[in-house]
């Protein structure tokens, strides 16, 4: 079955956007949350689209919305519409030389606290008409789909349409609270982490921590909590829940924490990433320059 959306079909970009949201989320609720609309609106727009195209696009099942063959074909056409719309948006923003408007920045909460927020304050003092939309998340934000204009990441991107700049190298080390050390003692490097309590990132964030921490296997330790943000990891350690790997530049100055095995460090790099189409935008460049200048 061949199915495509042509200029003769009754479908506009808003319909395609909602359809793609449902296709990606698998539920009306998930799509509505991603798109910032209410669930009833998403359902009405989908029903109207199916009527206009005279095709059933999804099977409604207890586990969610499953695309029909027509839905899968429609998704390919809608994704082509999305790519064209985003390319146009990037091209227009790329030639926009005003030092005003919105720039979307994505990073993690620890990097935001460490230096990104201060960099944005310096940017605001110089260019008050630029408005920042800051998203803090450990998930990798899609710059190609315009979920953000700039990202500060710990991974270098491999997508050919993204450009990156190395910002700095940082180190992570093992830390525990002083109260934890008083109760459990300092781990013996020869014995590893056996018998100790650990707090680690969720495997979706840092899968390596499910296997080893500070060069020692975690199999003989107790994982008492998994978290998905760096700030919650540090708060869990401060609360005495266990040992965790934290950024040395942050945890090393915390008087409530004690460093364990300073000779063992995990090195990682920070990158500033943007879509190549946006490198010509004055406001995006201004934000990028502020981030680069703000790296301590």
Buried (B, 14 or more C-beta within 10 A) or exposed (E): EEBEBEEEBEBEEEBBBBBBBBBEBBBBBBBBBBBEBEBEEBBEBBEEBBEEBEBEBBEEEEEBBEBBEBBBBBBEBBBEBBEEBBBEEBEEBBEBEEBEBEBBBBBBBBBBBBBBBBBBEEBBEEBEEBEBEBBBBBEBBBBBEBBBBBBBBBEEBEEEEBBBEEBEEBEBBBBBBEEBBEEBEEBEBEEBBBEBBBBBBBEEBBEEBBEBBBBBEBEEBEBBBBBBBBBBBBEBBBBBBBBBBBBBBBBBEBEBBBBBBEEBBBEEBBBBBBBBBBEBBBBBBBBBBBBEEBBE
